[in-house]
Amino acid sequence: MFHTTTDSSCNHCAPRRSFLTGLLTATAATVLPSCATTSKDAPLPAVAKRALVDVHHHVWAPAFLKELEARKLAEPPARNWSLNKTMDDMAKAGVTYTLTSPTTPAAGFGDVATMRSMARISNEYGAQLARDYPNQFGFFATLPMLDVDGALAEIAYSCDVLKANGIAMLTSYNGKWLGDKAFAPIMDEINRRKLIVYTHPSNTQCCQNLQEGVPGSTIEFATDTTRTITSLLFSGTATRCKDIKFIFSHAGGTMPFLVERLVMLPKLNANFGKILPSDQVLPTLRSFYYDTAQASHPGALLSLLNLVDVSQVVFGTDFPYRTSLDHVKGLMAMGFSMNDLTAIESRNALRMLGRAA
């Protein structure tokens, strides 16, 4: 088992080494997709008594979806989504509490008035779900990030009036990642309020339509997550805004595979070294949270869990792009102890949210 680090202590990883080594041995001769999920013909997992918390679940307000359709931005999962489908998916997997958010392009398109309107429509809808089903739904508020004044106003309204559980952001907006100085006032206000920031990847301007037939979600989403993490590290945002609880989707994208390069970067770039020394890169990465959406398999989670503690991993599904049950089966197939499995499926998220189990 390789562990990429520049410090020799890394004591937090020691208790897991035997688990990870055993899991690698058990899965080494198996093709990855069959490791990730059990057979579709196998009995469903016994999840009825469990209480999973999903931090990565997409919904669309009718008026928001109508605007997406008018601009030809609505993908089939959005057009085919319904609240009944969400509730059915939750019931099948034992998900008892879901934090909703729209996905890309979120409130990142159109003029300022459109962005403000789309954010407000989405947030009002998420809040209505939470009011109608308080034991089943919360929501992350969407912001018009390219309009700083509008974003600050939406933070206040969503948190103080609508009682949002946190903020939902894309990893980039018009070629700007989250550590960009343009977003500093927004991040500082979120830090002041000590909020959760859930992030969802996007297909940034630099990397669209690179390969015919390969959508951005296949490769570029995971890379954009890594770019925004890097931006937060070396802009000083992560250090300055220590009271933000960041959640990165899809097990941190490609970051766990590139972590050695991130540790080396401050040594190669003196300016970055002044902002975040090399020996502080790993502790900062270990302070973030990472979800399991489309990553509930050894290829993603073994790498992530060789970097961060189980306490930093939260359950996410990416519904309706994938089902909750896909992720439950994938996690159960990995051989976690019940204590670690419960931490990932619910306990870590509940701790973040300040909710009782």
Residue frames as qw, qx, qy, qz and C-alpha x, y, z in Angstrom:
[[0.000, 0.890, 0.457, 0.000, 0.00, 0.00, 0.00],
 [0.418, 0.275, -0.012, 0.866, 1.50, 3.30, -1.05],
 [0.208, -0.857, -0.414, 0.224, 0.85, 6.33, 1.11],
 [0.446, 0.522, 0.073, 0.723, 1.90, 9.65, -0.40],
 [0.386, -0.904, -0.180, 0.021, 2.94, 12.10, 2.28],
 [0.425, 0.649, -0.346, 0.528, 5.79, 14.35, 3.22],
 [0.374, -0.604, 0.494, -0.502, 5.45, 13.84, 6.97],
 [0.358, 0.209, -0.908, 0.056, 6.45, 10.61, 8.64],
 [0.296, -0.040, 0.698, -0.651, 3.84, 10.55, 11.36],
 [0.528, -0.015, -0.511, -0.678, 0.48, 10.17, 9.60],
 [0.113, -0.061, 0.906, -0.404, -0.79, 8.34, 12.67],
 [0.601, 0.220, 0.274, -0.718, -4.41, 8.77, 11.66],
 [0.688, 0.354, -0.468, -0.427, -3.91, 6.25, 8.83],
 [0.045, 0.360, -0.918, 0.157, -2.36, 3.44, 10.87],
 [0.523, 0.069, 0.711, -0.465, -5.60, 1.87, 12.18],
 [0.742, 0.485, 0.123, -0.446, -6.87, 1.47, 8.63],
 [0.177, 0.596, -0.711, -0.327, -3.82, -0.04, 6.96],
 [0.268, -0.056, 0.961, -0.027, -4.77, -3.66, 7.70],
 [0.532, 0.544, 0.521, -0.387, -8.31, -3.02, 6.44],
 [0.436, 0.761, -0.215, -0.430, -7.08, -1.39, 3.22],
 [0.014, 0.478, -0.852, -0.215, -4.42, -4.02, 2.60],
 [0.391, 0.138, 0.897, -0.154, -6.93, -6.80, 3.12],
 [0.532, 0.657, 0.331, -0.420, -9.41, -5.12, 0.85],
 [0.296, 0.702, -0.502, -0.408, -6.83, -4.69, -1.88],
 [0.146, -0.249, 0.953, 0.090, -5.94, -8.37, -1.64],
 [0.458, 0.347, 0.766, -0.289, -9.58, -9.40, -1.78],
 [0.506, 0.754, 0.233, -0.348, -10.31, -7.27, -4.83],
 [0.148, -0.617, 0.560, 0.532, -7.05, -7.51, -6.74],
 [0.225, -0.012, 0.896, 0.382, -8.21, -10.34, -8.98],
 [0.267, 0.643, 0.699, -0.162, -11.63, -8.84, -9.61],
 [0.240, 0.444, 0.372, 0.779, -12.59, -6.49, -12.42],
 [0.048, -0.006, -0.342, 0.939, -13.40, -3.10, -10.88],
 [0.473, -0.205, -0.221, -0.828, -17.07, -2.71, -11.92],
 [0.730, -0.281, -0.601, -0.168, -17.97, -6.03, -10.30],
 [0.416, -0.110, -0.584, 0.688, -16.26, -4.87, -7.11],
 [0.086, -0.149, 0.087, -0.981, -18.30, -1.74, -7.09],
 [0.655, -0.088, 0.083, -0.746, -21.74, -3.29, -6.94],
 [0.480, -0.043, 0.864, -0.143, -23.27, -6.64, -6.20],
 [0.074, 0.181, 0.844, 0.499, -25.11, -8.63, -8.84],
 [0.382, -0.085, -0.084, -0.916, -28.36, -7.05, -9.90],
 [0.700, -0.188, -0.593, -0.350, -29.96, -10.46, -9.31],
 [0.376, -0.016, -0.754, 0.538, -28.76, -10.66, -5.71],
 [0.306, -0.740, -0.594, 0.075, -31.16, -9.95, -2.84],
 [0.042, 0.834, -0.023, 0.549, -31.38, -6.31, -1.84],
 [0.318, 0.214, -0.634, 0.672, -29.29, -5.27, 1.19],
 [0.403, -0.635, -0.648, 0.122, -31.05, -5.33, 4.54],
 [0.243, 0.216, -0.103, 0.940, -31.30, -1.56, 4.91],
 [0.311, -0.679, -0.533, -0.397, -34.80, -1.11, 6.30],
 [0.573, -0.731, -0.299, 0.219, -33.58, -0.27, 9.82],
 [0.547, -0.131, 0.047, 0.825, -30.76, 1.98, 8.68],
 [0.085, 0.925, 0.296, -0.224, -31.04, 5.74, 8.32],
 [0.621, 0.115, 0.256, 0.732, -28.85, 7.04, 5.53],
 [0.029, 0.857, 0.120, -0.500, -28.23, 10.74, 4.91],
 [0.649, 0.417, 0.395, 0.499, -27.71, 11.76, 1.27],
 [0.199, -0.697, -0.018, 0.689, -25.78, 15.03, 0.80],
 [0.015, -0.341, 0.573, 0.745, -25.71, 14.89, -3.02],
 [0.289, 0.455, 0.842, 0.012, -29.21, 14.61, -4.46],
 [0.034, -0.053, 0.298, 0.953, -30.54, 16.75, -7.30],
 [0.218, 0.655, 0.701, -0.180, -33.99, 18.28, -7.67],
 [0.168, 0.151, 0.345, 0.911, -35.36, 20.91, -10.02],
 [0.247, 0.484, 0.432, -0.720, -38.00, 23.52, -9.30],
 [0.544, 0.573, 0.604, 0.105, -40.58, 23.53, -12.14],
 [0.238, 0.962, 0.038, -0.129, -39.85, 27.14, -13.10],
 [0.299, -0.688, 0.581, 0.316, -36.10, 26.50, -13.00],
 [0.566, 0.057, 0.779, 0.263, -36.48, 23.45, -15.25],
 [0.468, 0.785, 0.405, -0.032, -38.67, 25.44, -17.65],
 [0.058, 0.932, -0.264, -0.239, -35.88, 28.01, -18.03],
 [0.429, -0.414, 0.747, 0.296, -33.31, 25.27, -18.62],
 [0.587, 0.377, 0.702, 0.140, -35.50, 23.71, -21.28],
 [0.342, 0.913, 0.168, -0.142, -36.00, 27.07, -23.00],
 [0.006, 0.858, -0.477, -0.190, -32.22, 27.48, -23.22],
 [0.888, 0.294, -0.350, -0.052, -31.66, 23.83, -24.24],
 [0.065, 0.583, -0.697, 0.413, -29.68, 23.21, -21.05],
 [0.751, -0.254, 0.388, -0.470, -31.95, 20.53, -19.55],
 [0.139, 0.310, -0.931, -0.131, -30.52, 17.01, -19.62],
 [0.601, -0.201, -0.665, -0.396, -32.83, 13.95, -19.76],
 [0.419, -0.254, -0.764, 0.421, -32.47, 13.14, -16.02],
 [0.048, 0.176, 0.295, -0.938, -33.71, 16.64, -15.21],
 [0.455, -0.005, -0.366, -0.812, -36.59, 16.48, -17.66],
 [0.653, -0.167, -0.703, -0.228, -37.64, 13.08, -16.31],
 [0.215, 0.030, -0.727, 0.652, -37.23, 13.86, -12.62],
 [0.482, -0.594, -0.316, -0.561, -40.16, 14.02, -10.20],
 [0.332, -0.527, 0.535, -0.570, -40.53, 14.22, -6.44],
 [0.935, -0.105, 0.134, -0.312, -42.20, 10.81, -6.44],
 [0.843, 0.375, -0.329, 0.199, -39.13, 9.32, -8.11],
 [0.124, 0.586, -0.559, 0.573, -36.92, 10.87, -5.45],
 [0.627, -0.377, 0.407, -0.547, -39.08, 9.51, -2.63],
 [0.983, 0.097, -0.050, -0.148, -39.18, 6.04, -4.21],
 [0.646, 0.501, -0.459, 0.349, -35.41, 6.01, -4.63],
 [0.155, -0.554, 0.554, -0.601, -34.88, 7.01, -1.01],
 [0.817, -0.235, 0.259, -0.458, -37.27, 4.34, 0.26],
 [0.939, 0.249, -0.239, -0.015, -35.61, 1.53, -1.71],
 [0.595, 0.418, -0.484, 0.487, -32.20, 2.25, -0.22],
 [0.604, -0.561, -0.461, 0.330, -33.12, 3.30, 3.29],
 [0.273, 0.225, -0.069, 0.933, -32.26, 6.98, 2.80],
 [0.218, -0.693, -0.654, 0.210, -34.21, 8.84, 5.45],
 [0.084, -0.885, -0.097, 0.447, -32.82, 12.36, 5.05],
 [0.644, 0.377, 0.357, 0.562, -31.74, 14.07, 1.84],
 [0.136, -0.691, 0.016, 0.710, -30.06, 17.42, 1.21],
 [0.611, 0.614, 0.467, 0.180, -31.22, 18.67, -2.16],
 [0.113, -0.649, 0.249, 0.710, -29.59, 20.95, -4.70],
 [0.734, 0.657, 0.027, -0.167, -29.77, 21.56, -8.44],
 [0.769, -0.171, 0.345, 0.509, -26.77, 20.58, -10.52],
 [0.209, -0.338, 0.370, 0.840, -24.79, 22.33, -13.22],
 [0.380, 0.470, -0.079, 0.793, -25.41, 24.95, -14.59],
 [0.300, -0.509, -0.564, 0.577, -27.13, 25.90, -11.28],
 [0.102, 0.936, 0.278, -0.191, -27.60, 29.69, -11.19],
 [0.452, -0.490, 0.375, 0.645, -24.59, 30.30, -13.42],
 [0.343, 0.290, 0.641, 0.623, -26.19, 31.23, -16.73],
 [0.051, 0.830, 0.489, 0.262, -27.88, 34.24, -18.25],
 [0.129, 0.646, -0.139, 0.739, -27.67, 37.86, -17.16],
 [0.045, 0.183, -0.654, 0.732, -27.61, 39.09, -13.56],
 [0.603, -0.083, 0.151, -0.779, -31.39, 39.19, -13.30],
 [0.845, 0.078, -0.452, -0.276, -31.67, 35.61, -14.58],
 [0.500, 0.189, -0.742, 0.404, -29.02, 34.32, -12.21],
 [0.189, -0.152, 0.534, -0.810, -30.69, 35.98, -9.23],
 [0.733, -0.009, -0.052, -0.678, -34.09, 34.68, -10.28],
 [0.790, 0.130, -0.591, -0.093, -32.88, 31.11, -10.81],
 [0.279, 0.183, -0.748, 0.574, -31.15, 31.07, -7.43],
 [0.382, -0.090, 0.398, -0.829, -34.23, 32.36, -5.64],
 [0.803, 0.055, -0.260, -0.533, -36.59, 29.95, -7.44],
 [0.680, 0.156, -0.705, 0.127, -34.36, 26.98, -6.62],
 [0.144, 0.155, -0.693, 0.690, -33.97, 27.99, -3.00],
 [0.555, -0.079, 0.194, -0.805, -37.66, 28.63, -2.46],
 [0.838, 0.064, -0.420, -0.344, -38.39, 25.19, -3.88],
 [0.541, 0.159, -0.744, 0.359, -35.80, 23.47, -1.69],
 [0.124, -0.141, 0.546, -0.817, -37.16, 25.29, 1.36],
 [0.704, -0.052, -0.064, -0.705, -40.72, 24.27, 0.48],
 [0.781, 0.068, -0.619, -0.052, -39.70, 20.62, 0.33],
 [0.328, 0.138, -0.705, 0.613, -38.04, 20.98, 3.72],
 [0.376, -0.108, 0.327, -0.860, -41.18, 22.57, 5.18],
 [0.798, 0.017, -0.254, -0.546, -43.48, 19.94, 3.67],
 [0.946, -0.051, -0.312, 0.074, -41.24, 17.01, 4.68],
 [0.165, -0.878, 0.376, -0.249, -39.08, 18.28, 7.57],
 [0.743, -0.426, 0.516, -0.017, -37.89, 14.83, 8.60],
 [0.853, 0.257, 0.397, 0.222, -36.90, 13.85, 5.05],
 [0.564, 0.610, 0.167, 0.531, -35.48, 16.92, 3.33],
 [0.280, -0.764, 0.011, 0.581, -33.08, 19.77, 3.86],
 [0.643, 0.702, 0.187, 0.243, -31.41, 21.82, 1.15],
 [0.524, -0.305, 0.138, 0.783, -28.22, 23.56, 0.12],
 [0.254, 0.864, 0.216, -0.377, -28.88, 27.06, -1.18],
 [0.657, 0.368, 0.340, 0.563, -27.78, 28.00, -4.69],
 [0.177, -0.753, -0.045, 0.632, -26.09, 31.36, -5.26],
 [0.580, 0.799, 0.091, 0.128, -25.65, 33.64, -8.29],
 [0.746, -0.412, 0.077, 0.518, -21.89, 33.40, -7.81],
 [0.499, 0.299, 0.265, 0.769, -20.98, 35.69, -10.71],
 [0.153, -0.738, -0.160, -0.638, -22.95, 38.49, -9.02],
 [0.374, 0.067, -0.673, 0.634, -21.28, 39.11, -5.67],
 [0.287, -0.120, 0.284, -0.907, -23.94, 41.47, -4.32],
 [0.762, -0.076, -0.301, -0.568, -26.69, 39.08, -5.37],
 [0.694, 0.030, -0.700, 0.165, -24.84, 36.14, -3.82],
 [0.143, 0.096, -0.608, 0.775, -24.40, 37.92, -0.49],
 [0.515, -0.092, 0.094, -0.847, -28.09, 38.85, -0.46],
 [0.808, -0.018, -0.470, -0.354, -29.06, 35.25, -1.27],
 [0.460, 0.086, -0.764, 0.444, -26.88, 33.89, 1.54],
 [0.154, -0.065, 0.478, -0.862, -28.70, 36.13, 4.01],
 [0.673, -0.003, -0.095, -0.734, -32.15, 35.28, 2.69],
 [0.763, 0.075, -0.622, -0.162, -31.53, 31.56, 2.34],
 [0.441, 0.048, -0.748, 0.493, -29.95, 31.15, 5.76],
 [0.080, 0.009, 0.478, -0.875, -31.95, 33.62, 7.83],
 [0.601, 0.120, 0.044, -0.789, -35.38, 33.24, 6.23],
 [0.818, 0.179, -0.412, -0.361, -35.42, 29.91, 4.39],
 [0.687, -0.512, 0.490, -0.160, -33.18, 28.12, 6.94],
 [0.770, 0.486, -0.411, -0.041, -30.88, 26.45, 4.41],
 [0.910, -0.378, 0.073, 0.154, -28.54, 23.74, 5.69],
 [0.540, -0.408, 0.375, 0.634, -25.63, 25.23, 3.80],
 [0.333, 0.736, -0.209, -0.551, -24.56, 26.49, 0.40],
 [0.827, 0.228, 0.465, 0.217, -24.27, 24.67, -2.93],
 [0.098, 0.799, -0.340, -0.487, -21.60, 25.82, -5.38],
 [0.884, 0.456, -0.046, 0.089, -20.26, 24.63, -8.69],
 [0.776, -0.302, 0.119, 0.540, -16.53, 24.04, -8.86],
 [0.313, -0.151, 0.270, 0.898, -16.13, 26.80, -11.45],
 [0.298, 0.811, 0.436, -0.251, -18.01, 29.67, -13.03],
 [0.456, 0.889, -0.016, 0.034, -16.96, 31.14, -16.37],
 [0.710, 0.454, -0.333, 0.424, -13.41, 29.86, -15.96],
 [0.113, -0.626, 0.466, -0.615, -13.06, 31.00, -12.35],
 [0.625, -0.174, -0.746, 0.149, -12.47, 28.43, -9.61],
 [0.488, -0.767, -0.406, -0.097, -13.63, 28.92, -6.05],
 [0.608, -0.467, -0.118, 0.631, -10.37, 30.37, -4.76],
 [0.343, 0.521, 0.261, 0.737, -10.56, 33.21, -7.27],
 [0.175, -0.137, -0.349, 0.910, -10.31, 36.64, -5.64],
 [0.324, -0.249, -0.346, -0.845, -13.65, 37.59, -7.24],
 [0.667, -0.409, -0.573, -0.244, -15.35, 35.14, -4.86],
 [0.375, 0.104, -0.617, 0.684, -13.48, 36.24, -1.72],
 [0.322, -0.214, 0.252, -0.887, -16.34, 38.38, -0.28],
 [0.812, -0.144, -0.317, -0.469, -18.72, 35.45, -0.69],
 [0.745, 0.020, -0.615, 0.258, -16.33, 33.00, 0.97],
 [0.157, 0.212, -0.516, 0.815, -15.62, 35.41, 3.81],
 [0.551, -0.230, 0.086, -0.798, -19.33, 35.78, 4.57],
 [0.877, -0.081, -0.423, -0.213, -19.86, 32.03, 4.47],
 [0.568, 0.135, -0.622, 0.521, -16.88, 31.60, 6.78],
 [0.161, -0.285, 0.360, -0.873, -18.30, 34.19, 9.17],
 [0.753, -0.161, -0.007, -0.638, -21.49, 32.17, 9.33],
 [0.290, -0.340, 0.888, -0.108, -19.56, 28.86, 9.66],
 [0.799, 0.296, 0.092, -0.515, -21.59, 27.18, 6.92],
 [0.701, 0.014, 0.672, 0.237, -21.27, 23.96, 4.97],
 [0.388, 0.630, -0.331, -0.585, -20.29, 24.44, 1.32],
 [0.771, 0.143, 0.616, 0.075, -21.23, 21.49, -0.86],
 [0.130, 0.610, -0.453, -0.637, -19.53, 21.63, -4.25],
 [0.812, 0.339, 0.473, -0.041, -20.58, 20.03, -7.51],
 [0.434, -0.241, 0.514, 0.700, -18.25, 19.78, -10.50],
 [0.497, 0.765, 0.150, -0.382, -18.82, 21.60, -13.73],
 [0.764, 0.282, 0.334, 0.476, -17.33, 21.53, -17.21],
 [0.212, -0.732, 0.014, 0.647, -15.15, 24.59, -17.28],
 [0.476, 0.815, -0.039, -0.328, -14.67, 26.78, -20.34],
 [0.058, -0.674, 0.682, 0.278, -11.20, 25.46, -21.06],
 [0.146, -0.209, 0.963, 0.084, -12.21, 21.87, -21.60],
 [0.660, 0.356, 0.411, -0.518, -15.48, 21.53, -23.47],
 [0.826, 0.526, 0.065, -0.191, -16.01, 19.17, -26.44],
 [0.170, -0.693, 0.666, 0.218, -12.44, 17.90, -26.35],
 [0.111, -0.111, 0.959, 0.238, -13.40, 14.42, -27.57],
 [0.530, -0.035, -0.378, -0.758, -16.40, 13.74, -29.72],
 [0.741, -0.235, -0.562, -0.282, -19.04, 11.73, -27.89],
 [0.558, -0.180, -0.618, 0.524, -17.35, 12.00, -24.48],
 [0.243, -0.871, -0.266, -0.334, -19.38, 14.29, -22.18],
 [0.072, 0.685, -0.426, 0.586, -17.68, 16.54, -19.68],
 [0.738, -0.494, 0.226, -0.399, -19.10, 14.50, -16.80],
 [0.977, 0.082, -0.170, 0.098, -16.97, 11.51, -17.82],
 [0.733, 0.104, -0.201, 0.641, -13.54, 13.11, -17.32],
 [0.188, 0.522, -0.072, 0.829, -13.64, 16.87, -16.90],
 [0.568, -0.707, -0.164, -0.388, -15.96, 16.94, -13.86],
 [0.862, -0.402, -0.137, 0.277, -13.44, 15.02, -11.74],
 [0.591, 0.198, -0.026, 0.782, -10.62, 17.23, -12.98],
 [0.076, -0.681, -0.102, -0.721, -12.55, 20.42, -12.28],
 [0.719, -0.670, -0.168, -0.077, -13.03, 19.31, -8.68],
 [0.793, -0.194, -0.049, 0.575, -9.26, 18.96, -8.37],
 [0.328, 0.469, 0.095, 0.815, -8.73, 22.37, -9.95],
 [0.333, -0.766, -0.127, -0.534, -11.05, 24.06, -7.47],
 [0.818, -0.526, -0.121, 0.198, -9.43, 22.27, -4.52],
 [0.674, 0.074, 0.020, 0.735, -6.04, 23.48, -5.77],
 [0.056, 0.648, 0.163, 0.742, -7.46, 26.98, -6.17],
 [0.581, -0.758, -0.152, -0.254, -8.75, 27.00, -2.61],
 [0.840, -0.326, -0.084, 0.425, -5.42, 25.74, -1.26],
 [0.601, -0.032, 0.114, 0.790, -3.08, 28.14, -3.03],
 [0.008, 0.709, 0.235, 0.665, -5.21, 31.26, -3.09],
 [0.087, 0.164, -0.587, 0.788, -5.18, 31.22, 0.70],
 [0.577, -0.315, -0.212, -0.723, -8.95, 30.76, 0.85],
 [0.798, -0.236, -0.554, -0.023, -8.82, 27.42, 2.65],
 [0.494, -0.040, -0.503, 0.708, -6.46, 28.83, 5.28],
 [0.104, -0.179, 0.121, -0.971, -8.38, 32.08, 5.69],
 [0.665, -0.180, -0.133, -0.712, -11.81, 30.42, 5.79],
 [0.152, 0.198, -0.944, 0.214, -11.16, 27.63, 8.27],
 [0.384, 0.140, 0.659, -0.632, -14.76, 27.66, 9.53],
 [0.692, 0.310, -0.262, -0.596, -16.23, 26.56, 6.19],
 [0.640, -0.112, 0.759, -0.042, -16.98, 22.85, 6.02],
 [0.411, 0.479, -0.504, -0.589, -16.25, 21.98, 2.39],
 [0.775, 0.095, 0.618, -0.088, -17.76, 18.87, 0.78],
 [0.204, 0.509, -0.605, -0.577, -16.22, 17.77, -2.52],
 [0.876, 0.207, 0.109, -0.421, -18.20, 15.44, -4.75],
 [0.897, 0.383, -0.221, -0.029, -17.16, 12.10, -6.22],
 [0.879, -0.332, -0.017, 0.342, -14.48, 11.28, -3.60],
 [0.306, -0.760, 0.209, 0.535, -12.57, 14.45, -4.44],
 [0.626, 0.742, -0.141, -0.194, -12.37, 13.84, -8.17],
 [0.833, 0.374, -0.287, 0.290, -8.81, 13.18, -9.30],
 [0.174, -0.851, 0.351, -0.349, -7.27, 14.89, -6.25],
 [0.812, -0.462, 0.354, -0.041, -6.37, 11.71, -4.32],
 [0.899, 0.246, 0.184, 0.311, -4.37, 10.46, -7.31],
 [0.444, 0.700, -0.051, 0.558, -2.55, 13.79, -7.70],
 [0.530, -0.842, -0.097, 0.001, -1.92, 14.51, -4.02],
 [0.748, -0.273, 0.116, 0.593, 1.85, 14.07, -4.24],
 [0.389, 0.453, 0.269, 0.756, 1.96, 16.75, -6.93],
 [0.251, -0.862, -0.220, -0.381, -0.06, 19.10, -4.74],
 [0.715, -0.643, -0.016, 0.275, 2.34, 18.51, -1.84],
 [0.675, -0.037, 0.223, 0.702, 5.29, 19.30, -4.11],
 [0.272, 0.785, 0.345, 0.437, 3.75, 22.41, -5.66],
 [0.284, -0.959, 0.001, 0.014, 4.74, 24.84, -2.85],
 [0.673, -0.448, 0.358, 0.468, 8.33, 23.64, -3.22],
 [0.541, 0.304, 0.503, 0.602, 8.26, 24.37, -6.94],
 [0.047, 0.728, 0.288, 0.621, 6.48, 27.71, -6.64],
 [0.329, -0.017, -0.505, 0.797, 7.81, 29.99, -3.92],
 [0.318, -0.228, -0.019, -0.920, 4.70, 32.19, -4.00],
 [0.761, -0.289, -0.451, -0.365, 2.50, 29.19, -3.28],
 [0.647, -0.072, -0.616, 0.445, 4.88, 28.14, -0.52],
 [0.033, 0.142, -0.337, 0.930, 4.31, 31.47, 1.22],
 [0.585, -0.221, -0.154, -0.765, 0.54, 30.94, 1.07],
 [0.926, -0.238, 0.109, -0.273, 0.46, 27.26, 2.06],
 [0.096, -0.623, 0.775, 0.049, 3.72, 25.49, 2.97],
 [0.541, 0.191, -0.775, -0.266, 4.20, 21.98, 1.70],
 [0.190, -0.025, -0.910, 0.367, 3.76, 20.44, 5.15],
 [0.329, 0.240, 0.469, -0.784, 0.31, 22.04, 5.48],
 [0.453, 0.144, -0.546, -0.690, -1.15, 20.68, 2.24],
 [0.411, -0.135, -0.899, -0.067, -2.10, 17.25, 3.61],
 [0.050, -0.313, -0.702, 0.637, -3.60, 18.53, 6.88],
 [0.331, 0.291, 0.000, -0.898, -5.72, 20.96, 4.90],
 [0.491, 0.075, -0.695, -0.520, -6.93, 18.28, 2.48],
 [0.336, -0.174, -0.905, 0.194, -7.75, 16.05, 5.47],
 [0.111, 0.259, 0.489, -0.825, -9.95, 18.75, 6.95],
 [0.460, 0.143, -0.325, -0.814, -12.31, 18.66, 3.96],
 [0.660, 0.127, 0.667, -0.323, -15.23, 16.27, 3.46],
 [0.185, 0.276, -0.743, -0.581, -15.74, 14.06, 0.41],
 [0.756, 0.109, 0.312, -0.565, -18.88, 12.32, -0.80],
 [0.506, -0.106, 0.844, 0.142, -19.36, 8.87, -2.29],
 [0.643, 0.601, 0.197, -0.432, -21.47, 9.87, -5.32],
 [0.810, 0.562, -0.163, -0.037, -20.43, 7.72, -8.29],
 [0.240, 0.652, -0.660, 0.286, -17.40, 6.73, -6.21],
 [0.747, -0.375, 0.404, -0.372, -18.71, 3.86, -4.05],
 [0.962, 0.240, -0.110, 0.070, -16.11, 1.43, -5.35],
 [0.790, -0.412, 0.083, 0.447, -12.51, 0.48, -4.52],
 [0.582, 0.427, 0.176, 0.669, -10.97, 2.48, -7.36],
 [0.033, -0.763, -0.034, -0.644, -12.06, 5.75, -5.79],
 [0.619, -0.736, -0.007, -0.273, -12.47, 5.03, -2.09],
 [0.891, -0.209, -0.075, 0.397, -9.24, 3.10, -1.49],
 [0.477, 0.391, -0.031, 0.786, -7.26, 6.06, -2.75],
 [0.249, -0.730, -0.050, -0.634, -9.34, 8.55, -0.79],
 [0.781, -0.605, -0.046, -0.149, -9.19, 6.55, 2.44],
 [0.818, -0.031, -0.119, 0.562, -5.44, 6.26, 2.20],
 [0.252, 0.442, -0.037, 0.860, -5.44, 10.05, 2.44],
 [0.348, -0.424, 0.156, -0.822, -8.30, 11.02, 4.78],
 [0.170, -0.017, 0.878, -0.448, -9.99, 9.46, 7.76],
 [0.069, -0.428, -0.873, -0.224, -13.35, 7.69, 7.45],
 [0.080, -0.641, -0.510, 0.568, -14.78, 10.57, 9.51],
 [0.052, 0.501, -0.194, -0.842, -14.39, 12.85, 6.47],
 [0.086, -0.048, -0.821, -0.562, -16.44, 10.74, 4.04],
 [0.449, 0.263, 0.447, -0.728, -20.18, 11.33, 3.60],
 [0.439, 0.311, 0.832, 0.131, -22.84, 9.49, 1.65],
 [0.317, 0.531, -0.107, -0.778, -23.90, 10.98, -1.67],
 [0.658, 0.259, 0.707, -0.005, -25.81, 9.47, -4.58],
 [0.008, -0.255, 0.480, 0.840, -26.02, 11.95, -7.49],
 [0.284, 0.510, 0.812, -0.017, -29.68, 10.96, -7.97],
 [0.883, 0.222, 0.305, -0.280, -31.20, 10.87, -10.59],
 [0.435, 0.676, -0.569, -0.172, -27.96, 10.26, -12.48],
 [0.388, 0.137, -0.901, 0.134, -27.40, 7.20, -10.30],
 [0.667, -0.534, -0.382, -0.353, -29.61, 5.46, -7.74],
 [0.411, -0.684, 0.450, -0.400, -29.15, 5.44, -3.99],
 [0.953, -0.154, 0.239, -0.107, -29.22, 1.65, -3.99],
 [0.756, 0.539, -0.241, 0.282, -26.25, 1.54, -6.38],
 [0.116, 0.691, -0.481, 0.528, -24.21, 3.30, -3.72],
 [0.721, -0.444, 0.367, -0.386, -25.51, 1.27, -0.79],
 [0.992, 0.112, 0.056, 0.032, -24.57, -1.95, -2.58],
 [0.591, 0.632, -0.313, 0.391, -21.18, -0.58, -3.57],
 [0.184, -0.682, 0.493, -0.508, -20.30, 0.42, -0.02],
 [0.852, -0.294, 0.319, -0.293, -21.51, -2.86, 1.45],
 [0.941, 0.309, -0.087, 0.110, -19.41, -4.82, -1.06],
 [0.347, 0.737, -0.424, 0.396, -16.24, -3.12, 0.15],
 [0.757, -0.160, -0.567, 0.283, -16.17, -4.86, 3.52],
 [0.057, -0.565, 0.301, -0.766, -16.33, -1.87, 5.86],
 [0.158, -0.198, -0.829, 0.499, -16.94, -2.53, 9.54],
 [0.111, -0.738, -0.647, -0.153, -20.46, -1.61, 10.60],
 [0.317, -0.734, -0.197, 0.568, -19.06, 1.30, 12.59],
 [0.223, -0.302, 0.391, 0.840, -17.25, 2.76, 9.56],
 [0.053, 0.388, 0.758, 0.522, -20.18, 2.04, 7.27],
 [0.177, -0.801, -0.559, 0.121, -22.56, 3.86, 9.60],
 [0.298, -0.600, 0.028, 0.742, -20.14, 6.78, 9.83],
 [0.140, -0.057, 0.569, 0.808, -20.09, 7.14, 6.04],
 [0.067, -0.477, -0.786, -0.388, -23.81, 6.55, 5.54],
 [0.280, -0.811, -0.427, -0.286, -25.09, 8.91, 8.20],
 [0.595, -0.649, -0.260, 0.398, -23.06, 9.75, 11.31],
 [0.467, -0.108, 0.127, 0.868, -20.52, 12.05, 9.64],
 [0.004, -0.477, -0.424, -0.770, -23.19, 14.07, 7.86],
 [0.464, -0.749, -0.456, -0.120, -25.34, 14.35, 10.97],
 [0.586, -0.474, -0.154, 0.639, -22.33, 15.66, 12.88],
 [0.277, 0.136, 0.269, 0.912, -21.76, 18.31, 10.21],
 [0.217, -0.556, -0.481, -0.643, -25.41, 19.30, 10.28],
 [0.112, -0.219, 0.551, -0.797, -25.61, 19.37, 14.06],
 [0.746, -0.164, -0.216, -0.608, -28.50, 16.89, 13.98],
 [0.558, -0.309, 0.713, -0.292, -29.15, 13.99, 16.31],
 [0.106, 0.126, -0.931, -0.325, -29.10, 10.48, 14.86]]
